[in-house]
Amino acid sequence: MNKSVSFMFWIEAALGTLTGVLAAITPFFPDWIEAVSGWDPDQHDGTLETWIVLGLFAATVVMVLLAWREWRRASVSLSA
């Protein structure tokens, strides 16, 4: 079955992938945040990185659920 998904599906899937990869990388390479932004508000104690991982994980879950909803809509409209 060839599904015709909306553009929003691809946006949500891409953002879900991006946030998931960043959430997975951050515990192993926490200094990437300081390297990219040049900002170090927690002076390397890891507090900010912990909150960022939690936020990225929450964003990943939301994006995946939204993409799944768009996928389901495409399959319902295809079968109707």
N, CA and C atoms as an extended XYZ file, in Angstrom:
240
Properties=species:S:1:pos:R:3:atomname:S:1:resname:S:1:resid:I:1 pbc="F F F"
N         0.835       -1.169        0.000 N   MET     1
C         0.000        0.000        0.000 CA  MET     1
C         0.887        1.242        0.000 C   MET     1
N         0.629        2.145       -0.890 N   ASN     2
C         1.379        3.391       -0.990 CA  ASN     2
C         0.597        4.491       -0.296 C   ASN     2
N         1.127        4.996        0.809 N   LYS     3
C         0.444        6.037        1.567 CA  LYS     3
C         0.853        7.409        1.061 C   LYS     3
N        -0.127        8.281        0.987 N   SER     4
C         0.136        9.659        0.630 CA  SER     4
C         0.060       10.483        1.912 C   SER     4
N         1.201       10.680        2.537 N   VAL     5
C         1.229       11.398        3.797 CA  VAL     5
C         1.438       12.879        3.546 C   VAL     5
N         1.017       13.674        4.525 N   SER     6
C         1.111       15.124        4.380 CA  SER     6
C         2.539       15.612        4.635 C   SER     6
N         2.752       16.845        4.289 N   PHE     7
C         4.042       17.491        4.515 CA  PHE     7
C         4.336       17.567        6.010 C   PHE     7
N         3.290       17.747        6.822 N   MET     8
C         3.460       17.814        8.276 CA  MET     8
C         4.051       16.516        8.826 C   MET     8
N         3.696       15.387        8.232 N   PHE     9
C         4.272       14.118        8.669 CA  PHE     9
C         5.786       14.161        8.543 C   PHE     9
N         6.266       14.642        7.422 N   TRP    10
C         7.712       14.679        7.193 CA  TRP    10
C         8.403       15.662        8.121 C   TRP    10
N         7.766       16.791        8.409 N   ILE    11
C         8.321       17.756        9.363 CA  ILE    11
C         8.409       17.115       10.750 C   ILE    11
N         7.304       16.497       11.181 N   GLU    12
C         7.270       15.875       12.505 CA  GLU    12
C         8.247       14.707       12.603 C   GLU    12
N         8.348       13.917       11.557 N   ALA    13
C         9.276       12.789       11.564 CA  ALA    13
C        10.728       13.284       11.613 C   ALA    13
N        11.036       14.326       10.858 N   ALA    14
C        12.395       14.869       10.856 CA  ALA    14
C        12.739       15.477       12.216 C   ALA    14
N        11.818       16.239       12.797 N   LEU    15
C        12.077       16.831       14.111 CA  LEU    15
C        12.175       15.760       15.191 C   LEU    15
N        11.354       14.732       15.092 N   GLY    16
C        11.441       13.622       16.034 CA  GLY    16
C        12.771       12.912       15.943 C   GLY    16
N        13.250       12.724       14.734 N   THR    17
C        14.558       12.090       14.541 CA  THR    17
C        15.680       12.971       15.085 C   THR    17
N        15.633       14.241       14.759 N   LEU    18
C        16.667       15.170       15.217 CA  LEU    18
C        16.715       15.242       16.739 C   LEU    18
N        15.560       15.440       17.378 N   THR    19
C        15.556       15.536       18.830 CA  THR    19
C        15.949       14.214       19.482 C   THR    19
N        15.565       13.102       18.860 N   GLY    20
C        15.967       11.795       19.397 CA  GLY    20
C        17.463       11.578       19.328 C   GLY    20
N        18.059       11.955       18.220 N   VAL    21
C        19.518       11.818       18.080 CA  VAL    21
C        20.241       12.722       19.079 C   VAL    21
N        19.782       13.948       19.221 N   LEU    22
C        20.410       14.862       20.181 CA  LEU    22
C        20.239       14.366       21.614 C   LEU    22
N        19.072       13.806       21.932 N   ALA    23
C        18.850       13.261       23.277 CA  ALA    23
C        19.759       12.065       23.526 C   ALA    23
N        20.021       11.275       22.497 N   ALA    24
C        20.897       10.105       22.654 CA  ALA    24
C        22.366       10.508       22.743 C   ALA    24
N        22.769       11.554       22.047 N   ILE    25
C        24.165       11.997       22.030 CA  ILE    25
C        24.549       12.730       23.313 C   ILE    25
N        23.644       13.521       23.853 N   THR    26
C        23.969       14.404       24.975 CA  THR    26
C        24.541       13.692       26.193 C   THR    26
N        24.019       12.535       26.634 N   PRO    27
C        24.649       11.892       27.802 CA  PRO    27
C        26.095       11.439       27.554 C   PRO    27
N        26.424       11.124       26.313 N   PHE    28
C        27.773       10.658       25.997 CA  PHE    28
C        28.740       11.792       25.673 C   PHE    28
N        28.227       12.846       25.070 N   PHE    29
C        29.032       14.016       24.703 CA  PHE    29
C        28.340       15.281       25.192 C   PHE    29
N        28.294       15.503       26.498 N   PRO    30
C        27.536       16.643       27.018 CA  PRO    30
C        28.124       18.004       26.656 C   PRO    30
N        29.375       18.056       26.283 N   ASP    31
C        29.996       19.343       25.978 CA  ASP    31
C        29.670       19.863       24.583 C   ASP    31
N        28.895       19.106       23.795 N   TRP    32
C        28.550       19.604       22.469 CA  TRP    32
C        27.716       20.877       22.578 C   TRP    32
N        26.963       21.012       23.644 N   ILE    33
C        26.107       22.191       23.821 CA  ILE    33
C        26.971       23.439       23.976 C   ILE    33
N        27.989       23.342       24.826 N   GLU    34
C        28.893       24.479       25.006 CA  GLU    34
C        29.707       24.746       23.741 C   GLU    34
N        30.093       23.696       23.033 N   ALA    35
C        30.887       23.865       21.810 CA  ALA    35
C        30.084       24.575       20.724 C   ALA    35
N        28.810       24.228       20.612 N   VAL    36
C        27.971       24.832       19.568 CA  VAL    36
C        27.545       26.242       19.943 C   VAL    36
N        27.121       26.433       21.198 N   SER    37
C        26.565       27.724       21.587 CA  SER    37
C        27.583       28.673       22.218 C   SER    37
N        28.655       28.112       22.796 N   GLY    38
C        29.619       28.947       23.499 CA  GLY    38
C        29.107       29.404       24.857 C   GLY    38
N        28.007       28.849       25.302 N   TRP    39
C        27.344       29.245       26.530 CA  TRP    39
C        27.494       28.137       27.557 C   TRP    39
N        27.908       28.447       28.762 N   ASP    40
C        28.111       27.442       29.805 CA  ASP    40
C        27.538       27.943       31.129 C   ASP    40
N        26.211       27.930       31.268 N   PRO    41
C        25.601       28.493       32.482 CA  PRO    41
C        25.802       27.635       33.724 C   PRO    41
N        26.071       26.333       33.581 N   ASP    42
C        26.210       25.469       34.762 CA  ASP    42
C        27.664       25.154       35.102 C   ASP    42
N        28.611       25.770       34.454 N   GLN    43
C        30.044       25.591       34.699 CA  GLN    43
C        30.426       24.107       34.773 C   GLN    43
N        29.973       23.350       33.808 N   HIS    44
C        30.308       21.927       33.623 CA  HIS    44
C        29.833       21.003       34.747 C   HIS    44
N        28.778       21.357       35.475 N   ASP    45
C        28.309       20.416       36.497 CA  ASP    45
C        27.262       19.441       35.966 C   ASP    45
N        26.776       19.653       34.757 N   GLY    46
C        25.882       18.693       34.114 CA  GLY    46
C        24.396       18.925       34.329 C   GLY    46
N        24.030       19.909       35.119 N   THR    47
C        22.620       20.169       35.392 CA  THR    47
C        21.880       20.566       34.123 C   THR    47
N        22.433       21.485       33.384 N   LEU    48
C        21.785       21.925       32.151 CA  LEU    48
C        21.649       20.773       31.165 C   LEU    48
N        22.664       19.970       31.038 N   GLU    49
C        22.621       18.844       30.109 CA  GLU    49
C        21.518       17.854       30.492 C   GLU    49
N        21.331       17.627       31.790 N   THR    50
C        20.266       16.731       32.242 CA  THR    50
C        18.903       17.265       31.829 C   THR    50
N        18.690       18.547       32.033 N   TRP    51
C        17.407       19.152       31.651 CA  TRP    51
C        17.222       19.155       30.139 C   TRP    51
N        18.299       19.362       29.413 N   ILE    52
C        18.201       19.349       27.957 CA  ILE    52
C        17.848       17.956       27.455 C   ILE    52
N        18.458       16.918       28.021 N   VAL    53
C        18.132       15.549       27.624 CA  VAL    53
C        16.658       15.261       27.894 C   VAL    53
N        16.174       15.653       29.061 N   LEU    54
C        14.766       15.426       29.388 CA  LEU    54
C        13.841       16.187       28.435 C   LEU    54
N        14.202       17.423       28.141 N   GLY    55
C        13.400       18.216       27.199 CA  GLY    55
C        13.417       17.643       25.788 C   GLY    55
N        14.593       17.216       25.340 N   LEU    56
C        14.700       16.619       24.008 CA  LEU    56
C        13.936       15.300       23.933 C   LEU    56
N        13.986       14.517       24.999 N   PHE    57
C        13.241       13.261       25.020 CA  PHE    57
C        11.739       13.534       24.965 C   PHE    57
N        11.269       14.520       25.721 N   ALA    58
C         9.851       14.874       25.691 CA  ALA    58
C         9.450       15.364       24.293 C   ALA    58
N        10.295       16.189       23.674 N   ALA    59
C        10.009       16.672       22.320 CA  ALA    59
C         9.982       15.518       21.329 C   ALA    59
N        10.865       14.547       21.506 N   THR    60
C        10.892       13.381       20.627 CA  THR    60
C         9.589       12.608       20.726 C   THR    60
N         9.126       12.376       21.948 N   VAL    61
C         7.870       11.642       22.142 CA  VAL    61
C         6.706       12.380       21.488 C   VAL    61
N         6.648       13.688       21.676 N   VAL    62
C         5.567       14.485       21.078 CA  VAL    62
C         5.629       14.421       19.559 C   VAL    62
N         6.807       14.599       18.979 N   MET    63
C         6.934       14.580       17.521 CA  MET    63
C         6.589       13.207       16.941 C   MET    63
N         7.009       12.155       17.609 N   VAL    64
C         6.699       10.809       17.122 CA  VAL    64
C         5.190       10.562       17.183 C   VAL    64
N         4.552       10.988       18.252 N   LEU    65
C         3.096       10.813       18.357 CA  LEU    65
C         2.352       11.627       17.303 C   LEU    65
N         2.814       12.843       17.052 N   LEU    66
C         2.183       13.654       16.007 CA  LEU    66
C         2.389       13.046       14.625 C   LEU    66
N         3.581       12.545       14.359 N   ALA    67
C         3.842       11.899       13.065 CA  ALA    67
C         3.007       10.633       12.918 C   ALA    67
N         2.876        9.879       13.999 N   TRP    68
C         2.050        8.667       13.963 CA  TRP    68
C         0.601        9.020       13.661 C   TRP    68
N         0.111       10.117       14.254 N   ARG    69
C        -1.257       10.564       13.979 CA  ARG    69
C        -1.433       10.919       12.503 C   ARG    69
N        -0.473       11.610       11.938 N   GLU    70
C        -0.549       11.942       10.505 CA  GLU    70
C        -0.501       10.674        9.654 C   GLU    70
N         0.302        9.709       10.031 N   TRP    71
C         0.394        8.440        9.310 CA  TRP    71
C        -0.962        7.726        9.339 C   TRP    71
N        -1.585        7.718       10.518 N   ARG    72
C        -2.894        7.077       10.660 CA  ARG    72
C        -3.952        7.805        9.826 C   ARG    72
N        -3.903        9.126        9.809 N   ARG    73
C        -4.852        9.893        8.992 CA  ARG    73
C        -4.715        9.549        7.528 C   ARG    73
N        -3.487        9.379        7.077 N   ALA    74
C        -3.255        9.035        5.669 CA  ALA    74
C        -3.842        7.664        5.359 C   ALA    74
N        -3.692        6.720        6.264 N   SER    75
C        -4.213        5.383        6.003 CA  SER    75
C        -5.732        5.365        6.070 C   SER    75
N        -6.349        6.178        6.934 N   VAL    76
C        -7.806        6.232        7.010 CA  VAL    76
C        -8.365        6.897        5.752 C   VAL    76
N        -7.745        7.984        5.317 N   SER    77
C        -8.242        8.661        4.119 CA  SER    77
C        -7.998        7.831        2.867 C   SER    77
N        -6.976        7.005        2.892 N   LEU    78
C        -6.684        6.143        1.744 CA  LEU    78
C        -7.714        5.016        1.630 C   LEU    78
N        -8.151        4.496        2.779 N   SER    79
C        -9.117        3.383        2.758 CA  SER    79
C       -10.547        3.870        2.583 C   SER    79
N       -10.823        5.147        2.798 N   ALA    80
C       -12.186        5.655        2.679 CA  ALA    80
C       -12.582        5.906        1.247 C   ALA    80
